[in-house]
Amino acid sequence: MADVIYIDVEEGLKRVMNNSALFAKLLVKFKDYTHLSEIEAAMAEGDMEKALNSAHTVKGLAANLSMIELYKHVQELETQIKTELEAQMKAETVNKDTFKDLLDDLLKVIKDIYNKTMQEADKVIKQYA
């Protein structure tokens, strides 16, 4: 099985014109911001629009910082939330328990990936800050 790349440092550095100090600073800012808690809180409140917006923000930041796995999984979460919202708009019946279980399971995976990505970010920050 191939190693999982949580942060593609080479690609991330290219995105900031090889400014390693800037890349480290952006990683610190990402770490300091409580991204996943916003998604979780919105989902717990049943505010899927807010959850969608928060997921979209995390997805974009993860892409810009070359956080490969986090990006892929948050993109999947965003897609699932969009599907639910579209079903609601069409007044289609969705099994709420099944949907909630799906999102909860996906969020658990994302939390694990997020934690591993932050561990990797710590190494990059230490190297470039």
Secondary structure as a PSIPRED ss2 file (coil, helix, strand):
# PSIPRED VFORMAT (PSIPRED V4.0)

   1 M C   1.000  0.000  0.000
   2 A C   1.000  0.000  0.000
   3 D C   1.000  0.000  0.000
   4 V C   1.000  0.000  0.000
   5 I C   1.000  0.000  0.000
   6 Y C   1.000  0.000  0.000
   7 I C   1.000  0.000  0.000
   8 D C   1.000  0.000  0.000
   9 V H   0.000  1.000  0.000
  10 E H   0.000  1.000  0.000
  11 E H   0.000  1.000  0.000
  12 G H   0.000  1.000  0.000
  13 L H   0.000  1.000  0.000
  14 K H   0.000  1.000  0.000
  15 R H   0.000  1.000  0.000
  16 V C   1.000  0.000  0.000
  17 M C   1.000  0.000  0.000
  18 N C   1.000  0.000  0.000
  19 N C   1.000  0.000  0.000
  20 S H   0.000  1.000  0.000
  21 A H   0.000  1.000  0.000
  22 L H   0.000  1.000  0.000
  23 F H   0.000  1.000  0.000
  24 A H   0.000  1.000  0.000
  25 K H   0.000  1.000  0.000
  26 L H   0.000  1.000  0.000
  27 L H   0.000  1.000  0.000
  28 V H   0.000  1.000  0.000
  29 K H   0.000  1.000  0.000
  30 F H   0.000  1.000  0.000
  31 K H   0.000  1.000  0.000
  32 D H   0.000  1.000  0.000
  33 Y C   1.000  0.000  0.000
  34 T C   1.000  0.000  0.000
  35 H H   0.000  1.000  0.000
  36 L H   0.000  1.000  0.000
  37 S H   0.000  1.000  0.000
  38 E H   0.000  1.000  0.000
  39 I H   0.000  1.000  0.000
  40 E H   0.000  1.000  0.000
  41 A H   0.000  1.000  0.000
  42 A H   0.000  1.000  0.000
  43 M H   0.000  1.000  0.000
  44 A H   0.000  1.000  0.000
  45 E H   0.000  1.000  0.000
  46 G C   1.000  0.000  0.000
  47 D C   1.000  0.000  0.000
  48 M H   0.000  1.000  0.000
  49 E H   0.000  1.000  0.000
  50 K H   0.000  1.000  0.000
  51 A H   0.000  1.000  0.000
  52 L H   0.000  1.000  0.000
  53 N H   0.000  1.000  0.000
  54 S H   0.000  1.000  0.000
  55 A H   0.000  1.000  0.000
  56 H H   0.000  1.000  0.000
  57 T H   0.000  1.000  0.000
  58 V H   0.000  1.000  0.000
  59 K H   0.000  1.000  0.000
  60 G H   0.000  1.000  0.000
  61 L H   0.000  1.000  0.000
  62 A H   0.000  1.000  0.000
  63 A H   0.000  1.000  0.000
  64 N H   0.000  1.000  0.000
  65 L C   1.000  0.000  0.000
  66 S C   1.000  0.000  0.000
  67 M C   1.000  0.000  0.000
  68 I H   0.000  1.000  0.000
  69 E H   0.000  1.000  0.000
  70 L H   0.000  1.000  0.000
  71 Y H   0.000  1.000  0.000
  72 K H   0.000  1.000  0.000
  73 H H   0.000  1.000  0.000
  74 V H   0.000  1.000  0.000
  75 Q H   0.000  1.000  0.000
  76 E H   0.000  1.000  0.000
  77 L H   0.000  1.000  0.000
  78 E H   0.000  1.000  0.000
  79 T H   0.000  1.000  0.000
  80 Q H   0.000  1.000  0.000
  81 I H   0.000  1.000  0.000
  82 K H   0.000  1.000  0.000
  83 T H   0.000  1.000  0.000
  84 E H   0.000  1.000  0.000
  85 L H   0.000  1.000  0.000
  86 E H   0.000  1.000  0.000
  87 A H   0.000  1.000  0.000
  88 Q H   0.000  1.000  0.000
  89 M H   0.000  1.000  0.000
  90 K C   1.000  0.000  0.000
  91 A C   1.000  0.000  0.000
  92 E C   1.000  0.000  0.000
  93 T C   1.000  0.000  0.000
  94 V C   1.000  0.000  0.000
  95 N C   1.000  0.000  0.000
  96 K H   0.000  1.000  0.000
  97 D H   0.000  1.000  0.000
  98 T H   0.000  1.000  0.000
  99 F H   0.000  1.000  0.000
 100 K H   0.000  1.000  0.000
 101 D H   0.000  1.000  0.000
 102 L H   0.000  1.000  0.000
 103 L H   0.000  1.000  0.000
 104 D H   0.000  1.000  0.000
 105 D H   0.000  1.000  0.000
 106 L H   0.000  1.000  0.000
 107 L H   0.000  1.000  0.000
 108 K H   0.000  1.000  0.000
 109 V H   0.000  1.000  0.000
 110 I H   0.000  1.000  0.000
 111 K H   0.000  1.000  0.000
 112 D H   0.000  1.000  0.000
 113 I H   0.000  1.000  0.000
 114 Y H   0.000  1.000  0.000
 115 N H   0.000  1.000  0.000
 116 K H   0.000  1.000  0.000
 117 T H   0.000  1.000  0.000
 118 M H   0.000  1.000  0.000
 119 Q H   0.000  1.000  0.000
 120 E H   0.000  1.000  0.000
 121 A H   0.000  1.000  0.000
 122 D H   0.000  1.000  0.000
 123 K H   0.000  1.000  0.000
 124 V H   0.000  1.000  0.000
 125 I H   0.000  1.000  0.000
 126 K H   0.000  1.000  0.000
 127 Q H   0.000  1.000  0.000
 128 Y H   0.000  1.000  0.000
 129 A C   1.000  0.000  0.000
